[in-house]
Amino acid sequence: GLQDTPLKDWSVIKFGLGGARDGEGVSRIIVDTRHFKGNFPESVAVDGCHVDPEEISDEAVCASAGEENTQTKNLEWFPLLRRTPMTAHAEHEFLREFGHVANGRRGVTHARISITPDGGLSRVRIYGCPKMGGGSAAKAVPRSHL
């Protein structure tokens, strides 16, 4: 089983292009521990939130990320990838179509990546459909480039 410990590290990532569009959300998450053969995290969780940048600043999002209460005014963190065991030196892929990504159709502007208890990640990639307007510029943006 997973360790029962309050120790964890986290980081917040802001999505580009306005984030993942509501109704289409996040389709794929890749957590990469390559090159971490002895210092990889025991487990990883990914949470998302969707905020209006006119109402809530990036600083407020980051400040809320470390709180035990995951709901503040107009800001709710929700699970995208529930706490999942990791292995050393591997690329871990999670797909919405196989039920790995929770809340995968919700709009997301920021992601919080939490590792328990500590360790290293080479890369985290989150794929979805960009929120930006529907013109030709949006069509030219690959779905993977949030």
Salt bridges, closest charged atoms under 4 A:
GLU24 OE2 - ARG21 NH1 3.14
GLU24 OE1 - ARG143 NH1 3.53
ASP32 OD2 - ARG34 NH2 2.85
GLU42 OE1 - ARG83 NH2 2.93
ASP47 OD2 - ARG112 NH2 2.93
ASP58 OD2 - LYS14 NZ 3.02
ASP58 OD1 - HIS110 NE2 3.06
GLU76 OE1 - ARG106 NH2 3.32
GLU91 OE1 - ARG34 NH2 2.92
GLU91 OE1 - ARG125 NH2 2.78
GLU93 OE2 - ARG28 NE 2.62
